[in-house]
């Protein structure tokens, strides 16, 4: 799949939307403005938020790694196919199959 292909954009858009949805789902409900939370509650909320963000980043890193690995495999296959010996073998097979 060429770089900048519409499927790449769609995949990234879906990934971003999932990250946003997970973040919104894990966000704590806000309290009415007049009330203040105490110091310990605020620290716990921040720790939970950091844990959530760390999990999202790890998921993103895994996704990027999988995509990079897949693309490296694709490039290796393309390089293998364009080697002179492989190209000659493929052209010979094509000629035999089509009676040329």
Backbone as XML, in Angstrom:
<?xml version="1.0"?>
<chain id="A" units="angstrom">
  <residue number="1" name="UNK">
    <atom name="N" x="0.854" y="-1.176" z="0.000"/>
    <atom name="CA" x="0.000" y="0.000" z="0.000"/>
    <atom name="C" x="0.896" y="1.234" z="0.000"/>
  </residue>
  <residue number="2" name="UNK">
    <atom name="N" x="0.762" y="2.137" z="-0.982"/>
    <atom name="CA" x="1.626" y="3.318" z="-1.050"/>
    <atom name="C" x="1.410" y="4.250" z="0.133"/>
  </residue>
  <residue number="3" name="UNK">
    <atom name="N" x="2.474" y="4.950" z="0.450"/>
    <atom name="CA" x="2.402" y="5.913" z="1.548"/>
    <atom name="C" x="1.386" y="6.988" z="1.198"/>
  </residue>
  <residue number="4" name="UNK">
    <atom name="N" x="0.591" y="7.415" z="2.183"/>
    <atom name="CA" x="-0.413" y="8.434" z="1.944"/>
    <atom name="C" x="-1.670" y="7.864" z="1.311"/>
  </residue>
  <residue number="5" name="UNK">
    <atom name="N" x="-1.756" y="6.557" z="1.247"/>
    <atom name="CA" x="-2.919" y="5.884" z="0.675"/>
    <atom name="C" x="-4.134" y="6.179" z="1.549"/>
  </residue>
  <residue number="6" name="UNK">
    <atom name="N" x="-5.332" y="6.325" z="0.959"/>
    <atom name="CA" x="-6.534" y="6.634" z="1.745"/>
    <atom name="C" x="-6.794" y="5.639" z="2.876"/>
  </residue>
  <residue number="7" name="UNK">
    <atom name="N" x="-6.404" y="4.370" z="2.697"/>
    <atom name="CA" x="-6.619" y="3.383" z="3.760"/>
    <atom name="C" x="-5.761" y="3.712" z="4.979"/>
  </residue>
  <residue number="8" name="UNK">
    <atom name="N" x="-4.532" y="4.243" z="4.756"/>
    <atom name="CA" x="-3.684" y="4.653" z="5.874"/>
    <atom name="C" x="-4.361" y="5.757" z="6.669"/>
  </residue>
  <residue number="9" name="UNK">
    <atom name="N" x="-4.920" y="6.724" z="5.954"/>
    <atom name="CA" x="-5.602" y="7.845" z="6.603"/>
    <atom name="C" x="-6.805" y="7.345" z="7.380"/>
  </residue>
  <residue number="10" name="UNK">
    <atom name="N" x="-7.544" y="6.427" z="6.794"/>
    <atom name="CA" x="-8.718" y="5.870" z="7.474"/>
    <atom name="C" x="-8.307" y="5.117" z="8.727"/>
  </residue>
  <residue number="11" name="UNK">
    <atom name="N" x="-7.233" y="4.314" z="8.618"/>
    <atom name="CA" x="-6.764" y="3.536" z="9.774"/>
    <atom name="C" x="-6.345" y="4.475" z="10.909"/>
  </residue>
  <residue number="12" name="UNK">
    <atom name="N" x="-5.605" y="5.527" z="10.574"/>
    <atom name="CA" x="-5.166" y="6.481" z="11.592"/>
    <atom name="C" x="-6.354" y="7.228" z="12.191"/>
  </residue>
  <residue number="13" name="UNK">
    <atom name="N" x="-7.327" y="7.556" z="11.362"/>
    <atom name="CA" x="-8.516" y="8.251" z="11.862"/>
    <atom name="C" x="-9.275" y="7.369" z="12.849"/>
  </residue>
  <residue number="14" name="UNK">
    <atom name="N" x="-9.399" y="6.075" z="12.503"/>
    <atom name="CA" x="-10.098" y="5.155" z="13.411"/>
    <atom name="C" x="-9.332" y="4.999" z="14.718"/>
  </residue>
  <residue number="15" name="UNK">
    <atom name="N" x="-8.003" y="4.904" z="14.638"/>
    <atom name="CA" x="-7.186" y="4.772" z="15.841"/>
    <atom name="C" x="-7.332" y="6.003" z="16.725"/>
  </residue>
  <residue number="16" name="UNK">
    <atom name="N" x="-7.275" y="7.182" z="16.129"/>
    <atom name="CA" x="-7.418" y="8.421" z="16.887"/>
    <atom name="C" x="-8.793" y="8.493" z="17.544"/>
  </residue>
  <residue number="17" name="UNK">
    <atom name="N" x="-9.827" y="8.114" z="16.814"/>
    <atom name="CA" x="-11.183" y="8.142" z="17.367"/>
    <atom name="C" x="-11.302" y="7.188" z="18.550"/>
  </residue>
  <residue number="18" name="UNK">
    <atom name="N" x="-10.683" y="5.984" z="18.443"/>
    <atom name="CA" x="-10.715" y="5.037" z="19.565"/>
    <atom name="C" x="-10.016" y="5.606" z="20.786"/>
  </residue>
  <residue number="19" name="UNK">
    <atom name="N" x="-8.882" y="6.270" z="20.579"/>
    <atom name="CA" x="-8.134" y="6.862" z="21.693"/>
    <atom name="C" x="-8.984" y="7.932" z="22.374"/>
  </residue>
  <residue number="20" name="UNK">
    <atom name="N" x="-9.628" y="8.777" z="21.578"/>
    <atom name="CA" x="-10.466" y="9.842" z="22.132"/>
    <atom name="C" x="-11.646" y="9.241" z="22.896"/>
  </residue>
  <residue number="21" name="UNK">
    <atom name="N" x="-12.274" y="8.215" z="22.338"/>
    <atom name="CA" x="-13.414" y="7.581" z="23.010"/>
    <atom name="C" x="-12.993" y="6.951" z="24.332"/>
  </residue>
  <residue number="22" name="UNK">
    <atom name="N" x="-11.839" y="6.260" z="24.334"/>
    <atom name="CA" x="-11.364" y="5.645" z="25.573"/>
    <atom name="C" x="-11.060" y="6.707" z="26.622"/>
  </residue>
  <residue number="23" name="UNK">
    <atom name="N" x="-10.470" y="7.791" z="26.179"/>
    <atom name="CA" x="-10.139" y="8.868" z="27.116"/>
    <atom name="C" x="-11.408" y="9.470" z="27.705"/>
  </residue>
  <residue number="24" name="UNK">
    <atom name="N" x="-12.399" y="9.699" z="26.871"/>
    <atom name="CA" x="-13.653" y="10.277" z="27.365"/>
    <atom name="C" x="-14.372" y="9.310" z="28.299"/>
  </residue>
  <residue number="25" name="UNK">
    <atom name="N" x="-14.325" y="8.026" z="27.974"/>
    <atom name="CA" x="-15.006" y="7.029" z="28.800"/>
    <atom name="C" x="-14.344" y="6.900" z="30.171"/>
  </residue>
  <residue number="26" name="UNK">
    <atom name="N" x="-13.022" y="7.109" z="30.216"/>
    <atom name="CA" x="-12.327" y="6.953" z="31.492"/>
    <atom name="C" x="-12.268" y="8.248" z="32.297"/>
  </residue>
  <residue number="27" name="UNK">
    <atom name="N" x="-12.732" y="9.353" z="31.723"/>
    <atom name="CA" x="-12.697" y="10.639" z="32.433"/>
    <atom name="C" x="-13.687" y="10.621" z="33.601"/>
  </residue>
  <residue number="28" name="UNK">
    <atom name="N" x="-13.257" y="11.048" z="34.775"/>
    <atom name="CA" x="-14.170" y="11.076" z="35.921"/>
    <atom name="C" x="-15.241" y="12.151" z="35.728"/>
  </residue>
  <residue number="29" name="UNK">
    <atom name="N" x="-16.422" y="11.880" z="36.290"/>
    <atom name="CA" x="-17.487" y="12.882" z="36.246"/>
    <atom name="C" x="-17.050" y="14.107" z="37.041"/>
  </residue>
  <residue number="30" name="UNK">
    <atom name="N" x="-17.338" y="15.279" z="36.513"/>
    <atom name="CA" x="-16.951" y="16.498" z="37.210"/>
    <atom name="C" x="-17.993" y="16.833" z="38.269"/>
  </residue>
  <residue number="31" name="UNK">
    <atom name="N" x="-17.525" y="17.446" z="39.311"/>
    <atom name="CA" x="-18.416" y="17.838" z="40.394"/>
    <atom name="C" x="-18.943" y="19.241" z="40.118"/>
  </residue>
  <residue number="32" name="UNK">
    <atom name="N" x="-20.041" y="19.609" z="40.723"/>
    <atom name="CA" x="-20.559" y="20.979" z="40.557"/>
    <atom name="C" x="-19.486" y="21.989" z="40.944"/>
  </residue>
  <residue number="33" name="UNK">
    <atom name="N" x="-19.541" y="23.177" z="40.316"/>
    <atom name="CA" x="-18.477" y="24.158" z="40.502"/>
    <atom name="C" x="-18.289" y="24.610" z="41.941"/>
  </residue>
  <residue number="34" name="UNK">
    <atom name="N" x="-19.312" y="24.713" z="42.695"/>
    <atom name="CA" x="-19.197" y="25.218" z="44.059"/>
    <atom name="C" x="-18.405" y="24.303" z="44.987"/>
  </residue>
  <residue number="35" name="UNK">
    <atom name="N" x="-18.336" y="23.036" z="44.659"/>
    <atom name="CA" x="-17.649" y="22.078" z="45.539"/>
    <atom name="C" x="-16.186" y="21.911" z="45.136"/>
  </residue>
  <residue number="36" name="UNK">
    <atom name="N" x="-15.320" y="21.773" z="46.115"/>
    <atom name="CA" x="-13.901" y="21.538" z="45.836"/>
    <atom name="C" x="-13.532" y="20.155" z="46.353"/>
  </residue>
  <residue number="37" name="UNK">
    <atom name="N" x="-12.699" y="19.487" z="45.612"/>
    <atom name="CA" x="-12.232" y="18.186" z="46.086"/>
    <atom name="C" x="-11.010" y="18.415" z="46.966"/>
  </residue>
  <residue number="38" name="UNK">
    <atom name="N" x="-10.801" y="17.523" z="47.887"/>
    <atom name="CA" x="-9.621" y="17.691" z="48.735"/>
    <atom name="C" x="-8.365" y="17.246" z="47.986"/>
  </residue>
  <residue number="39" name="UNK">
    <atom name="N" x="-7.239" y="17.545" z="48.566"/>
    <atom name="CA" x="-5.933" y="17.326" z="47.950"/>
    <atom name="C" x="-5.724" y="15.856" z="47.559"/>
  </residue>
  <residue number="40" name="UNK">
    <atom name="N" x="-6.041" y="14.923" z="48.434"/>
    <atom name="CA" x="-5.833" y="13.494" z="48.155"/>
    <atom name="C" x="-6.677" y="13.021" z="46.978"/>
  </residue>
  <residue number="41" name="UNK">
    <atom name="N" x="-7.904" y="13.489" z="46.889"/>
    <atom name="CA" x="-8.765" y="13.086" z="45.774"/>
    <atom name="C" x="-8.205" y="13.598" z="44.453"/>
  </residue>
  <residue number="42" name="UNK">
    <atom name="N" x="-7.708" y="14.813" z="44.466"/>
    <atom name="CA" x="-7.137" y="15.376" z="43.246"/>
    <atom name="C" x="-5.905" y="14.602" z="42.816"/>
  </residue>
  <residue number="43" name="UNK">
    <atom name="N" x="-5.070" y="14.226" z="43.764"/>
    <atom name="CA" x="-3.870" y="13.446" z="43.443"/>
    <atom name="C" x="-4.265" y="12.094" z="42.869"/>
  </residue>
  <residue number="44" name="UNK">
    <atom name="N" x="-5.247" y="11.430" z="43.498"/>
    <atom name="CA" x="-5.710" y="10.128" z="42.983"/>
    <atom name="C" x="-6.261" y="10.260" z="41.564"/>
  </residue>
  <residue number="45" name="UNK">
    <atom name="N" x="-7.024" y="11.309" z="41.329"/>
    <atom name="CA" x="-7.586" y="11.531" z="39.992"/>
    <atom name="C" x="-6.471" y="11.735" z="38.968"/>
  </residue>
  <residue number="46" name="UNK">
    <atom name="N" x="-5.459" y="12.494" z="39.345"/>
    <atom name="CA" x="-4.333" y="12.723" z="38.435"/>
    <atom name="C" x="-3.551" y="11.431" z="38.182"/>
  </residue>
  <residue number="47" name="UNK">
    <atom name="N" x="-3.359" y="10.635" z="39.228"/>
    <atom name="CA" x="-2.657" y="9.360" z="39.059"/>
    <atom name="C" x="-3.431" y="8.438" z="38.119"/>
  </residue>
  <residue number="48" name="UNK">
    <atom name="N" x="-4.742" y="8.389" z="38.273"/>
    <atom name="CA" x="-5.566" y="7.563" z="37.391"/>
    <atom name="C" x="-5.471" y="8.065" z="35.947"/>
  </residue>
  <residue number="49" name="UNK">
    <atom name="N" x="-5.475" y="9.364" z="35.798"/>
    <atom name="CA" x="-5.371" y="9.946" z="34.452"/>
    <atom name="C" x="-4.027" y="9.611" z="33.818"/>
  </residue>
  <residue number="50" name="UNK">
    <atom name="N" x="-2.960" y="9.710" z="34.600"/>
    <atom name="CA" x="-1.629" y="9.369" z="34.097"/>
    <atom name="C" x="-1.571" y="7.897" z="33.716"/>
  </residue>
  <residue number="51" name="UNK">
    <atom name="N" x="-2.133" y="7.025" z="34.547"/>
    <atom name="CA" x="-2.162" y="5.596" z="34.226"/>
    <atom name="C" x="-2.900" y="5.347" z="32.917"/>
  </residue>
  <residue number="52" name="UNK">
    <atom name="N" x="-4.016" y="6.027" z="32.736"/>
    <atom name="CA" x="-4.797" y="5.882" z="31.509"/>
    <atom name="C" x="-4.002" y="6.364" z="30.298"/>
  </residue>
  <residue number="53" name="UNK">
    <atom name="N" x="-3.349" y="7.507" z="30.430"/>
    <atom name="CA" x="-2.545" y="8.037" z="29.331"/>
    <atom name="C" x="-1.367" y="7.118" z="29.005"/>
  </residue>
  <residue number="54" name="UNK">
    <atom name="N" x="-0.741" y="6.548" z="30.034"/>
    <atom name="CA" x="0.359" y="5.611" z="29.800"/>
    <atom name="C" x="-0.128" y="4.388" z="29.028"/>
  </residue>
  <residue number="55" name="UNK">
    <atom name="N" x="-1.304" y="3.886" z="29.387"/>
    <atom name="CA" x="-1.861" y="2.726" z="28.681"/>
    <atom name="C" x="-2.149" y="3.079" z="27.217"/>
  </residue>
  <residue number="56" name="UNK">
    <atom name="N" x="-2.683" y="4.278" z="26.990"/>
    <atom name="CA" x="-2.950" y="4.698" z="25.617"/>
    <atom name="C" x="-1.661" y="4.820" z="24.811"/>
  </residue>
  <residue number="57" name="UNK">
    <atom name="N" x="-0.624" y="5.368" z="25.410"/>
    <atom name="CA" x="0.659" y="5.530" z="24.724"/>
    <atom name="C" x="1.260" y="4.163" z="24.406"/>
  </residue>
  <residue number="58" name="UNK">
    <atom name="N" x="1.175" y="3.225" z="25.349"/>
    <atom name="CA" x="1.694" y="1.885" z="25.095"/>
    <atom name="C" x="0.949" y="1.232" z="23.929"/>
  </residue>
  <residue number="59" name="UNK">
    <atom name="N" x="-0.360" y="1.414" z="23.882"/>
    <atom name="CA" x="-1.145" y="0.873" z="22.777"/>
    <atom name="C" x="-0.739" y="1.502" z="21.453"/>
  </residue>
  <residue number="60" name="UNK">
    <atom name="N" x="-0.517" y="2.797" z="21.466"/>
    <atom name="CA" x="-0.086" y="3.497" z="20.257"/>
    <atom name="C" x="1.297" y="3.017" z="19.813"/>
  </residue>
  <residue number="61" name="UNK">
    <atom name="N" x="2.205" y="2.839" z="20.769"/>
    <atom name="CA" x="3.541" y="2.338" z="20.443"/>
    <atom name="C" x="3.453" y="0.950" z="19.818"/>
  </residue>
  <residue number="62" name="UNK">
    <atom name="N" x="2.614" y="0.091" z="20.384"/>
    <atom name="CA" x="2.438" y="-1.258" z="19.830"/>
    <atom name="C" x="1.912" y="-1.185" z="18.403"/>
  </residue>
  <residue number="63" name="UNK">
    <atom name="N" x="0.952" y="-0.315" z="18.183"/>
    <atom name="CA" x="0.365" y="-0.159" z="16.855"/>
    <atom name="C" x="1.398" y="0.335" z="15.854"/>
  </residue>
  <residue number="64" name="UNK">
    <atom name="N" x="2.184" y="1.314" z="16.243"/>
    <atom name="CA" x="3.228" y="1.856" z="15.367"/>
    <atom name="C" x="4.262" y="0.771" z="15.057"/>
  </residue>
  <residue number="65" name="UNK">
    <atom name="N" x="4.629" y="-0.007" z="16.063"/>
    <atom name="CA" x="5.604" y="-1.080" z="15.863"/>
    <atom name="C" x="5.072" y="-2.130" z="14.885"/>
  </residue>
  <residue number="66" name="UNK">
    <atom name="N" x="3.814" y="-2.535" z="15.055"/>
    <atom name="CA" x="3.216" y="-3.518" z="14.145"/>
    <atom name="C" x="3.201" y="-2.989" z="12.715"/>
  </residue>
  <residue number="67" name="UNK">
    <atom name="N" x="2.827" y="-1.726" z="12.557"/>
    <atom name="CA" x="2.763" y="-1.131" z="11.216"/>
    <atom name="C" x="4.162" y="-1.038" z="10.605"/>
  </residue>
  <residue number="68" name="UNK">
    <atom name="N" x="5.155" y="-0.639" z="11.378"/>
    <atom name="CA" x="6.526" y="-0.540" z="10.875"/>
    <atom name="C" x="7.050" y="-1.917" z="10.477"/>
  </residue>
  <residue number="69" name="UNK">
    <atom name="N" x="6.745" y="-2.924" z="11.270"/>
    <atom name="CA" x="7.165" y="-4.291" z="10.963"/>
    <atom name="C" x="6.506" y="-4.775" z="9.674"/>
  </residue>
  <residue number="70" name="UNK">
    <atom name="N" x="5.219" y="-4.489" z="9.527"/>
    <atom name="CA" x="4.487" y="-4.907" z="8.327"/>
    <atom name="C" x="5.075" y="-4.233" z="7.085"/>
  </residue>
  <residue number="71" name="UNK">
    <atom name="N" x="5.344" y="-2.943" z="7.189"/>
    <atom name="CA" x="5.902" y="-2.224" z="6.040"/>
    <atom name="C" x="7.315" y="-2.711" z="5.698"/>
  </residue>
  <residue number="72" name="UNK">
    <atom name="N" x="8.110" y="-3.020" z="6.706"/>
    <atom name="CA" x="9.458" y="-3.540" z="6.459"/>
    <atom name="C" x="9.369" y="-4.877" z="5.730"/>
  </residue>
  <residue number="73" name="UNK">
    <atom name="N" x="8.417" y="-5.728" z="6.140"/>
    <atom name="CA" x="8.203" y="-7.014" z="5.471"/>
    <atom name="C" x="7.797" y="-6.797" z="4.008"/>
  </residue>
  <residue number="74" name="UNK">
    <atom name="N" x="6.894" y="-5.837" z="3.785"/>
    <atom name="CA" x="6.450" y="-5.530" z="2.423"/>
    <atom name="C" x="7.621" y="-5.055" z="1.559"/>
  </residue>
  <residue number="75" name="UNK">
    <atom name="N" x="8.464" y="-4.194" z="2.114"/>
    <atom name="CA" x="9.620" y="-3.699" z="1.360"/>
    <atom name="C" x="10.604" y="-4.820" z="1.037"/>
  </residue>
  <residue number="76" name="UNK">
    <atom name="N" x="10.815" y="-5.729" z="1.985"/>
    <atom name="CA" x="11.697" y="-6.867" z="1.732"/>
    <atom name="C" x="11.158" y="-7.715" z="0.588"/>
  </residue>
  <residue number="77" name="UNK">
    <atom name="N" x="9.847" y="-7.933" z="0.574"/>
    <atom name="CA" x="9.223" y="-8.719" z="-0.492"/>
    <atom name="C" x="9.380" y="-8.010" z="-1.839"/>
  </residue>
  <residue number="78" name="UNK">
    <atom name="N" x="9.168" y="-6.714" z="-1.871"/>
    <atom name="CA" x="9.336" y="-5.950" z="-3.120"/>
    <atom name="C" x="10.788" y="-6.036" z="-3.593"/>
  </residue>
  <residue number="79" name="UNK">
    <atom name="N" x="11.720" y="-5.862" z="-2.676"/>
    <atom name="CA" x="13.137" y="-5.954" z="-3.043"/>
    <atom name="C" x="13.484" y="-7.338" z="-3.577"/>
  </residue>
  <residue number="80" name="UNK">
    <atom name="N" x="12.913" y="-8.376" z="-2.985"/>
    <atom name="CA" x="13.157" y="-9.737" z="-3.452"/>
    <atom name="C" x="12.628" y="-9.902" z="-4.876"/>
  </residue>
  <residue number="81" name="UNK">
    <atom name="N" x="11.454" y="-9.363" z="-5.133"/>
    <atom name="CA" x="10.832" y="-9.519" z="-6.452"/>
    <atom name="C" x="11.577" y="-8.778" z="-7.564"/>
  </residue>
  <residue number="82" name="UNK">
    <atom name="N" x="12.251" y="-7.696" z="-7.228"/>
    <atom name="CA" x="12.924" y="-6.930" z="-8.275"/>
    <atom name="C" x="14.374" y="-7.361" z="-8.493"/>
  </residue>
  <residue number="83" name="UNK">
    <atom name="N" x="14.822" y="-8.367" z="-7.787"/>
    <atom name="CA" x="16.160" y="-8.897" z="-8.017"/>
    <atom name="C" x="16.208" y="-9.496" z="-9.419"/>
  </residue>
  <residue number="84" name="UNK">
    <atom name="N" x="17.316" y="-9.316" z="-10.153"/>
    <atom name="CA" x="17.387" y="-9.790" z="-11.539"/>
    <atom name="C" x="17.026" y="-11.266" z="-11.706"/>
  </residue>
  <residue number="85" name="UNK">
    <atom name="N" x="17.521" y="-12.138" z="-10.847"/>
    <atom name="CA" x="17.237" y="-13.572" z="-10.985"/>
    <atom name="C" x="15.743" y="-13.841" z="-10.822"/>
  </residue>
  <residue number="86" name="UNK">
    <atom name="N" x="15.129" y="-13.231" z="-9.840"/>
    <atom name="CA" x="13.696" y="-13.425" z="-9.606"/>
    <atom name="C" x="12.874" y="-12.849" z="-10.751"/>
  </residue>
  <residue number="87" name="UNK">
    <atom name="N" x="13.268" y="-11.682" z="-11.252"/>
    <atom name="CA" x="12.554" y="-11.058" z="-12.371"/>
    <atom name="C" x="12.634" y="-11.952" z="-13.603"/>
  </residue>
  <residue number="88" name="UNK">
    <atom name="N" x="13.817" y="-12.491" z="-13.896"/>
    <atom name="CA" x="13.991" y="-13.385" z="-15.053"/>
    <atom name="C" x="13.129" y="-14.634" z="-14.890"/>
  </residue>
  <residue number="89" name="UNK">
    <atom name="N" x="13.109" y="-15.204" z="-13.699"/>
    <atom name="CA" x="12.312" y="-16.400" z="-13.425"/>
    <atom name="C" x="10.825" y="-16.102" z="-13.628"/>
  </residue>
  <residue number="90" name="UNK">
    <atom name="N" x="10.364" y="-14.979" z="-13.154"/>
    <atom name="CA" x="8.952" y="-14.600" z="-13.290"/>
    <atom name="C" x="8.589" y="-14.341" z="-14.749"/>
  </residue>
  <residue number="91" name="UNK">
    <atom name="N" x="9.470" y="-13.649" z="-15.484"/>
    <atom name="CA" x="9.205" y="-13.387" z="-16.898"/>
    <atom name="C" x="9.187" y="-14.691" z="-17.702"/>
  </residue>
  <residue number="92" name="UNK">
    <atom name="N" x="10.087" y="-15.616" z="-17.396"/>
    <atom name="CA" x="10.118" y="-16.910" z="-18.074"/>
    <atom name="C" x="8.840" y="-17.685" z="-17.820"/>
  </residue>
  <residue number="93" name="UNK">
    <atom name="N" x="8.412" y="-17.707" z="-16.587"/>
    <atom name="CA" x="7.166" y="-18.408" z="-16.234"/>
    <atom name="C" x="5.978" y="-17.788" z="-16.970"/>
  </residue>
  <residue number="94" name="UNK">
    <atom name="N" x="5.937" y="-16.468" z="-17.004"/>
    <atom name="CA" x="4.836" y="-15.764" z="-17.689"/>
    <atom name="C" x="4.842" y="-16.118" z="-19.178"/>
  </residue>
  <residue number="95" name="UNK">
    <atom name="N" x="6.025" y="-16.121" z="-19.779"/>
    <atom name="CA" x="6.135" y="-16.437" z="-21.209"/>
    <atom name="C" x="5.671" y="-17.858" z="-21.489"/>
  </residue>
  <residue number="96" name="UNK">
    <atom name="N" x="6.063" y="-18.815" z="-20.630"/>
    <atom name="CA" x="5.628" y="-20.211" z="-20.818"/>
    <atom name="C" x="4.113" y="-20.338" z="-20.673"/>
  </residue>
  <residue number="97" name="UNK">
    <atom name="N" x="3.534" y="-19.652" z="-19.684"/>
    <atom name="CA" x="2.102" y="-19.759" z="-19.449"/>
    <atom name="C" x="1.266" y="-19.146" z="-20.567"/>
  </residue>
  <residue number="98" name="UNK">
    <atom name="N" x="1.833" y="-18.140" z="-21.237"/>
    <atom name="CA" x="1.080" y="-17.438" z="-22.271"/>
    <atom name="C" x="1.580" y="-17.777" z="-23.683"/>
  </residue>
  <residue number="99" name="UNK">
    <atom name="N" x="2.429" y="-18.776" z="-23.795"/>
    <atom name="CA" x="2.892" y="-19.247" z="-25.093"/>
    <atom name="C" x="3.690" y="-18.245" z="-25.881"/>
  </residue>
  <residue number="100" name="UNK">
    <atom name="N" x="4.457" y="-17.461" z="-25.195"/>
    <atom name="CA" x="5.266" y="-16.455" z="-25.904"/>
    <atom name="C" x="6.639" y="-16.975" z="-26.204"/>
  </residue>
</chain>
